[in-house]
């Protein structure tokens, strides 16, 4: 058995937590898996896996070698996938998930242009304000707003949005603009549950988190409803920057308390396949990434173009 196959066996044993699981994943018999590991340990001159009657775990040497094996195998897989991708063209059905309002404003136009450019790809778009599970729900690509946890999903950074506070100019003329977040206690507020706790809004002062209690006159669960209420002078509201962008541009809403805004919230494109595994995924990622990074409402965050990331949203609902 060649050394690369032995590496695959070693990684599969660790990932599946058993020799039986590795044999099922690789389509090999359990004795063959055991022999491959023994051959690998003999070749490197160290025990890589500690075995007990109840469990297996990589030794210290195994942990170090595991990372090296993953890098080697990923490099080979990516190279093979790139070669195969060059011989094919995008085809099949692509399922894309995005938050409703963000999707309507930024993703839908790009999906339309993509479909016109790639006639052999059918696109199923799911606009939903919840976290979709890519593998479980058969989603190829998801747009996420929020901080990501650890997982095997790949993330392409697109930019960031900010949680900002807005009011109608006419409201501010009648009530005076608050100069500090604590002054919101005497103002009418409209809480949007997708961005803020209805009774407590978060700000930052001198690098420290500043929670501020508010007494909302209205609580809504849709961003457009919060925007409309703020425009109609019901009160001050807190939204993600892109959600109020048209109203800020036309002057019907004004950004306030900018010096106390929380840190930016990342926007990522997630997919479960390595680069180049399928042309439909690769082509869509390349098609939308640069367009979204150039969008004036998504301040780009410097960082790697592709990285492992998870599916959890920490700071804000997926809207």
C-alpha positions in Angstrom: 0.0 0.0 0.0 1.4 3.4 -0.9 2.2 6.1 1.7 -0.6 8.4 0.6 -3.2 5.6 1.1 -1.7 4.9 4.5 -2.1 8.6 5.4 -5.8 8.4 4.3 -6.3 5.4 6.6 -4.7 7.2 9.5 -6.8 10.3 9.1 -10.0 8.2 8.6 -9.3 6.3 11.9 -8.9 9.5 13.8 -11.9 11.2 12.1 -14.3 8.2 12.6 -12.9 7.3 16.0 -12.6 3.6 15.2 -11.0 1.1 12.8 -14.5 -0.1 11.8 -15.6 3.5 10.9 -12.4 4.0 8.9 -13.0 0.7 7.0 -16.6 1.8 6.2 -15.5 5.2 5.0 -12.7 3.9 2.8 -14.4 0.7 1.6 -11.6 -1.5 3.0 -11.7 -4.4 5.4 -10.9 -3.8 9.1 -7.8 -6.1 8.9 -6.5 -4.1 5.9 -7.0 -0.8 7.8 -5.1 -2.3 10.8 -2.2 -3.4 8.5 -2.1 0.0 6.9 -1.7 1.7 10.2 0.9 -0.8 11.4 2.9 -0.2 8.1 2.7 3.6 8.6 3.8 3.5 12.2 6.7 1.2 11.2 7.7 3.5 8.4 7.7 6.7 10.5 9.2 4.9 13.6 6.6 6.1 16.1 3.2 5.0 17.5 0.6 7.3 16.1 -2.6 6.0 17.7 -3.1 4.8 21.3 -5.7 2.1 21.6 -7.8 0.9 24.6 -10.7 -1.4 24.8 -13.0 1.7 24.8 -11.5 4.3 22.6 -8.7 5.3 20.3 -6.8 8.6 20.3 -3.8 10.0 18.5 -0.5 10.1 20.5 1.5 13.3 20.7 3.4 12.2 17.6 0.1 11.3 16.0 -1.3 14.8 16.6 1.7 16.4 14.9 1.7 13.9 12.0 -2.1 14.2 11.6 -1.8 17.9 10.6 0.9 17.1 8.1 -1.2 14.3 6.6 -4.3 16.6 6.3 -2.2 19.3 4.5 -0.7 16.7 2.1 -4.1 15.1 1.3 -5.9 18.4 0.9 -3.2 19.6 -1.5 -3.5 16.5 -3.6 -7.3 16.6 -3.5 -7.4 20.3 -4.5 -4.9 19.7 -7.4 -6.9 16.8 -8.7 -10.2 18.7 -8.4 -8.7 21.7 -10.2 -7.6 19.5 -13.1 -11.0 17.8 -13.3 -12.8 21.2 -13.1 -10.9 22.5 -16.0 -12.3 19.6 -18.1 -15.9 20.4 -17.2 -18.4 23.2 -17.3 -20.9 24.3 -14.7 -24.0 22.2 -14.8 -26.7 20.8 -12.5 -28.8 22.3 -9.7 -27.2 24.8 -7.3 -29.0 25.6 -4.0 -28.3 28.9 -2.4 -29.4 30.3 0.9 -29.4 33.9 2.0 -31.1 36.2 4.6 -34.3 37.6 3.3 -33.6 41.4 3.0 -29.9 41.0 2.3 -30.8 38.4 -0.3 -33.4 40.6 -2.0 -31.1 43.6 -2.2 -27.7 42.1 -2.9 -28.0 38.3 -3.8 -31.0 38.2 -6.1 -29.5 40.5 -8.8 -26.3 38.4 -8.8 -28.2 35.1 -9.0 -30.2 36.5 -12.0 -27.0 37.5 -13.7 -25.3 34.2 -12.9 -28.3 32.2 -14.4 -28.1 34.2 -17.6 -24.3 33.5 -17.8 -24.5 29.8 -17.1 -27.5 28.3 -18.9 -26.7 24.7 -17.8 -27.1 25.5 -14.1 -30.5 25.6 -12.5 -30.5 27.6 -9.2 -32.8 27.0 -6.2 -32.7 30.1 -4.0 -33.9 29.9 -0.4 -34.4 33.3 1.3 -34.9 32.7 5.0 -34.0 34.5 8.2 -32.6 31.5 10.0 -29.4 29.5 10.0 -29.6 26.8 7.4 -27.6 23.7 7.9 -25.7 23.2 4.6 -25.2 19.4 4.6 -28.5 18.4 6.3 -30.6 20.7 4.1 -28.8 20.1 0.9 -27.6 23.7 0.6 -24.6 24.2 -1.6 -23.9 27.9 -0.7 -25.1 30.0 2.1 -24.6 33.7 2.8 -24.2 34.3 6.5 -24.1 37.5 8.6 -22.4 36.9 12.0 -19.4 35.4 13.7 -18.6 31.8 12.8 -17.8 28.9 15.0 -15.6 25.9 14.3 -16.7 23.4 11.7 -15.7 21.8 8.4 -17.5 24.4 6.3 -15.4 26.6 4.2 -15.9 30.4 4.4 -15.1 33.1 1.9 -15.1 36.6 3.6 -17.2 39.1 1.7 -17.1 42.1 3.9 -18.9 43.3 7.0 -21.9 45.3 8.2 -22.4 47.3 11.3 -25.1 47.6 13.9 -26.1 51.3 13.8 -28.6 53.6 15.3 -30.9 55.7 13.2 -33.6 58.3 13.5 -35.7 60.5 11.1 -34.4 64.1 10.9 -37.9 65.3 11.8 -37.8 63.2 15.0 -34.5 64.7 15.9 -35.7 68.2 15.3 -38.6 67.6 17.7 -36.7 65.7 20.4 -33.0 66.7 20.1 -30.5 64.1 19.0 -29.0 62.0 21.9 -25.3 62.7 22.3 -24.7 59.6 24.5 -26.4 56.1 24.4 -27.7 56.5 27.9 -29.8 59.4 26.8 -32.0 56.9 24.9 -33.8 56.3 28.2 -35.8 59.5 27.5 -36.4 58.8 23.8 -39.0 56.9 21.9 -37.4 53.7 20.6 -38.3 51.0 18.0 -36.7 47.7 18.7 -36.0 45.2 15.9 -35.6 41.8 17.4 -33.4 40.5 14.6 -30.6 42.9 15.6 -31.0 43.9 19.2 -32.5 42.7 22.5 -35.8 44.5 22.6 -35.1 46.0 26.0 -31.3 46.4 25.9 -29.2 47.8 23.0 -25.5 47.3 22.9 -22.9 50.1 22.3 -19.2 50.4 23.0 -17.4 53.2 24.8 -13.6 53.4 25.1 -13.4 49.8 23.9 -15.7 48.5 26.5 -19.1 47.0 26.0 -21.9 49.4 27.0 -25.4 47.8 27.4 -28.2 50.4 27.5 -31.7 49.8 28.7 -34.4 51.2 26.5 -38.2 51.4 26.8 -39.4 50.8 23.2 -42.7 52.2 22.0 -42.7 49.5 19.4 -41.1 46.1 19.0 -41.0 44.5 15.5 -39.5 41.3 14.0 -39.0 42.6 10.5 -36.4 45.1 9.4 -38.6 46.9 6.9 -41.2 47.5 9.7 -38.5 49.0 11.9 -37.3 51.2 9.0 -40.8 52.4 8.3 -41.5 53.2 11.9 -38.3 55.2 12.2 -39.0 57.1 8.9 -42.5 57.8 10.3 -41.0 59.4 13.4 -42.2 56.7 15.8 -38.8 56.6 17.4 -35.1 55.8 17.2 -34.2 52.3 15.9 -31.1 50.1 15.7 -30.5 48.2 12.5 -27.7 46.6 10.4 -26.2 49.2 8.2 -27.4 47.7 4.9 -31.0 47.5 6.1 -31.3 51.3 6.3 -28.9 52.1 3.4 -31.6 53.4 0.9 -33.2 55.6 3.6 -29.9 57.1 4.6 -29.1 57.8 1.0 -32.4 59.6 0.4 -32.2 61.5 3.6 -35.3 60.0 5.4 -33.1 58.5 8.1 -30.0 59.8 9.8 -27.2 57.9 11.5 -26.6 58.9 15.2 -24.3 57.8 18.0 -21.7 56.7 15.5 -18.9 57.0 18.0 -20.5 54.3 20.2 -21.2 51.6 17.6 -20.3 48.0 18.3 -17.6 46.3 16.2 -18.4 45.3 12.6 -20.2 42.0 11.9 -18.6 39.8 9.2 -20.4 38.6 6.1 -19.3 35.3 4.7 -20.1 33.0 1.8 -20.1 29.4 3.1 -19.8 26.1 1.2 -19.0 22.6 2.0 -16.8 21.7 -0.9 -13.1 22.2 -1.3 -12.1 24.7 -4.0 -12.8 23.4 -7.4 -14.7 20.2 -6.3 -17.6 21.1 -8.5 -17.7 23.7 -11.2 -21.2 24.9 -10.3 -20.0 25.9 -6.8 -16.7 27.2 -7.9 -18.2 29.3 -10.7 -20.9 30.8 -8.4 -18.3 31.7 -5.7 -16.1 33.4 -8.2 -19.0 35.1 -9.9 -20.5 36.8 -6.7 -17.4 37.3 -4.5 -15.8 40.2 -6.3 -19.1 41.9 -6.9 -20.1 41.7 -3.2 -16.6 42.9 -2.1 -17.0 46.0 -4.2 -20.5 46.8 -2.8 -20.3 50.1 -0.9 -22.6 48.7 1.8 -20.1 45.9 2.7 -17.0 47.3 4.1 -14.4 44.7 3.2 -12.6 42.9 6.0 -9.0 42.0 5.1 -8.2 38.3 5.5 -7.7 35.1 3.6 -10.0 34.4 0.7 -10.8 30.9 2.0 -10.7 29.4 5.5 -12.4 26.8 7.5 -15.2 28.2 9.5 -18.5 27.1 11.2 -22.2 27.7 10.9 -23.0 29.4 14.2 -24.2 33.0 14.4 -22.9 34.6 17.6 -23.9 38.3 17.6 -26.9 38.8 15.4 -29.7 36.9 13.8 -29.2 35.8 10.2 -30.9 38.8 8.6 
